[in-house]
Amino acid sequence: EVQLVESGGGLVQPGGSLRLSCAASGFTIGSSSLSWVRQAPGKGPEWVSGIISGGSTYNADSVKGRFTISRDNAKNTLYLQMNSLKPEDTAVYYCTTGLVPGYWGQGTQVIVSS
């Protein structure tokens, strides 16, 4: 059974950083594509960042230069390093399988506010 469990969210001031984690089970992340998707209050889901099995990464224009997706195959865990956070980054962040989201985790809340 595929399971994705996100953690690492919280309240951070503008300009600050957070690192989100997604612990995966039921499949091997090193041979899979994975994404981070976020949903801000009152808005639809927004794809943020993705990584494919070969290791290439992709980012939405809204986060380029600020967010970095990575994975630790030994820990079967996906990460999202978020720097220079802005209030508009406030959202629930989800880890998903695929570059077109398939399975979703339960999400972790990120609030960027002073």
Secondary structure, 3 states (H helix, E strand, C coil): CCEEEEECCEEECCCCCEEEEEEEECCCHHHCCEEEEEECCCCCEEEEEEECCCCCEEECCCCCCCEEEEEECCCCEEEEEECCCCHHHCEEEEEEECCCCCCECCCEEEEECC
